[in-house]
Amino acid sequence: MTENNNLISLLRLYLIDGLGPRTYCNLKSVFGAPANVFTATAKELRAVPGIGPQVADRILCSNTSAAEAIREQCDQHNIEIITPENEHFGDLLQETYTPPLLLFRRGIPRIASKCVAVIGTRRCSPYGRRIAREMSAKLAQCGYTIVSGLAYGIDAAAHEGALESGGNTLAVLGSGLLQIYPRQHQELADRISGQGALLSEFAPNVGPNKTHFPQRNRIISGLSSATIVIQAAERSGALITANLALEQGREVFAIPGPVNDYRSRGCHQLIRDGAYLAESADDILSVMENAPVSQIMRGDAKEQTVTHELSNSELLVYSLVEESSTSVDYLIQSSELVVSEVLQTLTQLELKRLIVRDSTQYVSRA
């Protein structure tokens, strides 16, 4: 009964306008359990930093009906309300400067505890989409939970890579769990909840709003021991998340790309500012695990060693070549390089015995 009272009390505080995570931390340090806040006098409430007369009045006038309605709605839709004391809340998130009061969660009971965020532009290139998918798959195979934001582009590719590898993934939403955004990702969200979890700081029926996404971004970085940025323009929201990760004392990795692609500029700036340059999941694992990649990761040993010896254009084209036949036209379109550069790069890769020509128009990995 006490646990239920504290949850309802926490929901009541969550619903009070003007009472954010930082102010809640102040209340908690003074009153302890959430239920104790509602037994305080106006004078005692106003003595808490961040609680002015208006917020104090809202606390005193609060009732349980709205909180109980949310609790009932969550029960009906298999949504769990996660408090900071719950094991699913995440120790790393709890360590951040402004952890959320609570989280709404729908998904499998347990997921891998090690989390990395994979983020980037919504308007990614085929190259960026492939890198996000493959890198997320390999990291998931090594026991990492892939965290992203369910957006178009890099986010969706990261989730899909983790799912296809049989690993876990978390999607942190900028809307409530009953208001999936974008709507076109409802099927993807359903797959994630069956093989990972959906998380949100917002009540189930809250729709998306542009002011919600900075709040969502701090949770993405806060849950994760590292943030990986794959394609980001100079003013991308992904850079905000990366900067939040740095402020939280977490590792940041950036994937380089073509110098003439505006979607690479944000990543290149992060690298100039001190982020780790990563060309593969191996680079990330070697930093995160502080051990030789060969001890950590399954995979093709030849690929792990040769990719570090390739130029940017060779690495780009090689990453797009499938094990089975891949058309040269596809490589030209997906790499966004000029035709002559793709053909020259294919010749170099063939000389290095990394690819073989199946015909004049098709190649595959050696």
N, C-alpha and C positions, 0 to 999 in steps of 0.2 A: 504493500500500500504506500509506504514511504517513497519507494522508487517511482511509482506512478505519479504521486503528488509532485515530486521534484521534476519529472518530465513535463507535466502540465504547467508547472510554474515556469520552467525554462521556456516553453512555448509562449507563455504569456509575455515574458520579457522579450522574446524574439519578435513578437508582433507589435511592440511599442515603438512608435515613430520617434526617431531621434536617439534611440539607444542602440549603439553599435558595439562591435566586438571589444573595442578598447574600454568603453565605459562599463561593459559587462564584467570585464576582468577586474575593474575597480570595485564593482559591487560584490563580486565573489570574494575579493580579499577582505572586505569588511564584514559581510554577512554569512559567508560560507555557502551553504546549500541555497539553491534558488528560492525554495519555499520561504526561507527566512526574510527575503526581501519584502514580501508582502505583509509581514508583521511589523515592519519598521514605521516610524512616524515620519511626517513630512520633514521635520527638522533633521532627523537622522539621515534621510535620503539626500537632502540638499547638502549635507556635509561631505558627501562622496564626490570626488573630482569628476567632472563631466555631467553631473546631475544638476540641472538648473530647476527653477520653479515649475516650468512647463512639463518637463520630463517627470519630475516628482509627482505632479498632479496626475499624469497619465498612468503612472504606476499605481497610485492610490485608487484610481477609478477603474482599473482593469478588472475584468471578470474572466471566468474560465470558459465561457461558451465558445468563443472563437478558437481557443486552443484545443478544446475537446472536439470541435468539428474537424480540425486538421488531423488530430490523432485518429478519429474514426475514418476519415478519408484514406489515410495511410494504411490502416488495417484492411480496408476494402480492396486496395490495389497492391497489396504485398510490398508496401514501401516501409522500410525500417527508418526510424529516427535515431540518428547516431549522435551521441553526446561525447564530449571530450574524454569521458571516462571509459568509453567503449573501445574495444581492441581494434575495431575497423576504422576508428577515427584517424589513426596514424600518429606515431610518436613524432615524426618529423614535422607534420602539420602543427602539432601542439607546440612545437618549439618556436614557431614563427611569431613575429611581433603582434599580429592581430589575427589569431586563429578564429574561425567562425564560431558562433554560439553553438551551432548544431549543424548537422548535415542530413539530408534526405538521401536514402540509398535503396537501390533495387538491384539485386543480383544474386550470385551464388554465395553460399555462406562464408567460404574462405578463399582467399587469393594469395598469391605470392607477396611477401612483405617488402621485397626490394623493388622500388619503383624508379623509372626514368621517364621524363617527359619528352615527347617527340612532337615538335610544333613547327609551323611555317606558314607560308602564304596560302590563301584560298585559291589564288590564281597560279597554281604551280604548273610547271612544264611536265611533259611525260618523263623526262629525266628525274625531276624532283619527286614525282609520284613513285617512280620505281625505286629510287634510293630509300625513300621513307618506308615503303612496303618491305623491301629486303632487309633493311637495317632493323626494323621493328621485329621482323620474323626471327632473325638471328638472336637478338637480345632476349626475346621471349623464350626461345629455345634454351637459353642459358639461365632461365629462372627469373628474369626480370618482368615485372608488370609494366606494360606500356600505358602511360597516362597522356591523354590528349583531350581536345575540346569538342569533338564531333562535328567540326566545321567542314566545309568543302575543302578539297585540295589535300594538303599534307596531313591534316588531322585525320581525315577519313582513310587515307592510305596507311597511316600508322596503325589505326585500329584494325584495318583489314589484314595487314601483315601479321599482326599478333594472333588474330583469330585463325588465319589459314595455317599457322604453324602449330596450332593447338595450345597456344599460350594464353595468358591472362591479359586483359586490358581494362582500363578505367576510363570512362568518358565523363568529364566534368562539364556540366551544362550551365549556360547563362540564362536558363529558364527553369520552370518547374518540371518534374519528371513526367507529368501528364501533358506537358506542352512541348513536345520534342521539337527542337529547332536546329537546322532546317527540317521542314516537314518531310522532305524527300529522303531523310535519313532515318525514318521510323523503322524500316526493316533492319538497318544496320544497328540501331539502338536495341532492337529486340535481340539480335544476335549477341551483342555485347552483354546484355543482362543475363544471357544464358551461359556465358563463358567468362564473365568478369563482373563488372558492376557499373551502373549509372549513378552519378553523384550530383547533388545540387545543394547550394546554400539557400535556394528559394523554395517556398511552399509549392506543393504539387501543381496547383492551377495557375501559377504566375507565368505570364507570357514573357517572351524575350524583350529585352530593352538594351539599348546601346550602353547605358550606364552599368549594366550588370556584368559586362565582359571583363572590365578591369578587376572586379571582385572575383570572378571565375578564374582569371589568370593567376592570381596570388595563390589560389588553392592548387592549381595545376603544378606550379613550381614548389609550393609548400609541401606537397605530398611526396616530391621526388628528390632523390639524392643527386640527380644530375638532370640538366635540361639540354636537349639536342635541337639545334635550329637548322632546318633544311629549307633553303630558299626563303629569303625575307627581303623586302624592299627597305629603303633607308628609313621609312617611317612606319614600319610594320608593327602590328600589335604583338607579333612574336618577339620583337626586340624588347618590348615592355616586360613581357614574361621573363625573358633572359635576364634583364636588369633586376627584376624581382628576385630571381634565383641567386644572383650575385649578392644582393643585399641580405639574403637569407643564409649566405655562406655555403652555397651549393656549387657544384662544378657546372661549367657551361661549355658545350662543344658546338662548333659551327662547321657546316659542310661547305667547302669551296665550290665555286661553279664558274662558268664562262665569264670573263671579265667584261664582256659587252652585254651581259644580261642584267637588267635592272633588279631582277629577283635575287641576284647574288650579292648586291652591294651591302645589304645589311649583315650578311654572314661575314663578308670580308672585313667590315668595320669591327665586328665582334672579335675577329681574329687579331686585328691590329690592336684592339684594346686588351688583349690578353686571354681570350677564350682559346680552348684547345682546338687545333685544326684536326678534324677527323675525316678520313677518306673511306672508312669502313667501320663496321661494328667492332672489328678487332682493335682499332685504335681506342675506342671507348672502353672496351673491356680491359685493356692493358692498364688504363688509368684507374678504373673503378675497382678492379680486383687486385691491382698492384702485384700482378704476376704475369708470367709469359702467357700469351694468348693460347699457345698449344696446350697449356694445362687447363684451360677454361672452356674452350669452345670446340664443338664438333664442326666439321666442314672440310672443304677441299683444301689440302695443305698447299698445293701449288698456287691457288688463287690467293691465299693468305700472304704468301711471300712475294708474288710478282706485282701486286697492285701498288706496292710502295715504290716500285721502280718505273712507273709509267708517268708520262706527262699528263697535264690536265685533259687535253683532248683525247689522249689514248685511254685514260681512265674513264672518261665520259662514254666513249663509244664502246669500250669493253664491257661496261656495266649494262649496256643495252643489248648486248649479244646474248641470245638464249643458248641453252645446251643443245636444243634442236635448231633446225634451220631458221635463220632470221633474214628477212629481206633487206637489201641495201637501201631501198626506198624508205623502209620503216626507220632505219638508223638515221638517214638524212632528216626525215621529218621530226623524229623524237629528239635528236641531239640539237637541232636548230643551228647546226653548223653549215657552212657552205659546202656544196657538193664536192669540190676539189679537196677540201680539208678532210672530209669523211673518207674519200677514196685513198688519200695519202696515209691517213691514220690506219685504215684497214691493212694497207701494205706493211706498215711498221709492226702492227700486231701479228701479222702473218709471219714476218721475219723473226719475231720473237717467239714464234711457235705457240701463240696463245689462241689463235683462231685458225680455222681451215675454211677454204672456199668450197662450198658444195656445188656451186655453179657460178656463172658470171654475176648473178644477181642475188645469191644467197650465201651466207656464212654461218658458222656455228663455232662454239668454243672447242678448242682442241682437247 
